[in-house]
Amino acid sequence: MKKSTDYHQDLLILFDAYVHGAIDRRGFLDGAAKYAIGGVTAAMLLDELSPKFAEAQVVPPDDKRLTTSTLEYDSPQGSGKMKGYLARPASAKDKKLPGVLVVHENRGLNPHIEDVARRLALEGFLAFAPDLLSISGGTPPNEDQARELHTKTDQKDMNAAATAAVPFMISHAESNSNVGAVGFCFGGGVVNRLAVERPDLKAAVAYYGIQPPADQVPAIRAALLLHYAGLDERINAGIAAYEQALKANGKRYTIYVYDGVNHAFNNDTGGTRYNKEAADLAWGRTVAFFKEQLGVPPRAA
């Protein structure tokens, strides 16, 4: 499989613009044409760069070590009933566990995010991944359709739905009330916002997420773990102001910037921006952080 270093950095920046809605598919194909050489077309480049969510799952959906289900929860300020995916270790029956919310990227609750929830469940957590596109009928199976639906779904409603998931997890019958959250890209920004809006959130891990305004930082009570990609100029532009505000307000935080990797370096679904070394390091730090902040749960047998 090709790596990000096999592509011109400007092409990866172009792809990032496409993924985040700054340009449409035609805009990407037109811009990518000059990198399409040696029999490779712009459409082929798009396919190579795009993740394959279902094909890259690490933990099988039917893994016998886990119990999974689809649940509904209330979001009074976020358009009513929301759905989400819950995973927990089967061996922890009748035991209350620390909970972790898993907040998806701008392509909704897809097989990759469900897989991330299962990975956390294997570590002993009660993991819940809300589908914030429930507001608009739920995440479509097609990535492009999901991204398009995300742009049409009210951002305030999605933030409200994510916020409502925190008390849902705190009061869940299988939760010990210690709840953290991890999010990626769009979800990373949501997790930063959750840290501001939910003083009962114990721990927050944001992967390359948009930072909250500096004047909102005093409200943060959670411990923060912030992962950034060294080549991600768009998101990294906000690091300095965020860190200055965190430091000035005496917040508990750790920032890691992974040199030489791109936005979405953690997404191991076949997209070429994935960087295994950085992803493995960040994930190990994430699991250790949650165990430190939420309590060490029993791992799945």
QUIBELSUL-V527426 format. One record per backbone hydrogen bond with DSSP energy under -1.0 kcal/mol. CO is the residue of the C=O (numbers start at 1). NH is the residue of the N-H. If there is no record, write none. Layout:
BEGIN
CO_NH + CO_NH
END
This chain:
BEGIN
3_6 + 4_7 + 8_12 + 9_13 + 10_14 + 11_15 + 12_16 + 13_17 + 14_18 + 15_19 + 16_20 + 17_22 + 17_23 + 18_21 + 24_28 + 25_29 + 26_30 + 27_31 + 28_32 + 32_35 + 33_36 + 35_37 + 37_40 + 41_45 + 42_46 + 43_47 + 44_48 + 45_49 + 46_50 + 52_56 + 60_63 + 63_66 + 65_90 + 67_88 + 69_86 + 71_84 + 73_82 + 75_78 + 75_80 + 80_75 + 82_73 + 83_131 + 84_71 + 85_129 + 86_69 + 87_127 + 88_67 + 89_92 + 92_95 + 97_176 + 98_126 + 99_180 + 100_128 + 101_182 + 103_184 + 105_108 + 108_110 + 110_114 + 111_115 + 112_116 + 113_117 + 114_118 + 115_119 + 116_120 + 117_121 + 118_122 + 120_125 + 121_124 + 122_300 + 126_100 + 127_87 + 128_102 + 129_85 + 130_132 + 131_134 + 133_136 + 133_138 + 134_137 + 142_146 + 143_147 + 144_148 + 145_149 + 146_150 + 147_151 + 148_152 + 154_158 + 155_159 + 156_160 + 157_161 + 158_162 + 159_163 + 160_164 + 163_166 + 164_168 + 165_169 + 166_170 + 167_171 + 172_175 + 174_97 + 178_99 + 179_202 + 180_101 + 181_205 + 182_103 + 183_207 + 184_187 + 185_189 + 186_190 + 187_191 + 188_192 + 189_193 + 190_194 + 191_195 + 192_196 + 193_197 + 194_198 + 198_201 + 202_223 + 203_181 + 204_225 + 205_183 + 206_227 + 207_185 + 213_216 + 214_217 + 216_219 + 217_220 + 223_204 + 224_254 + 225_206 + 226_256 + 227_208 + 228_258 + 229_232 + 231_233 + 232_236 + 233_237 + 235_238 + 236_239 + 238_242 + 239_243 + 240_244 + 241_245 + 242_246 + 243_247 + 244_248 + 245_249 + 246_251 + 247_250 + 252_224 + 254_226 + 256_228 + 258_230 + 258_261 + 261_231 + 262_265 + 264_267 + 265_275 + 266_268 + 269_52 + 271_274 + 275_279 + 276_280 + 277_281 + 278_282 + 279_283 + 280_284 + 281_285 + 282_286 + 283_287 + 284_288 + 285_289 + 286_290 + 287_291 + 288_292 + 289_293 + 290_294 + 291_295
END
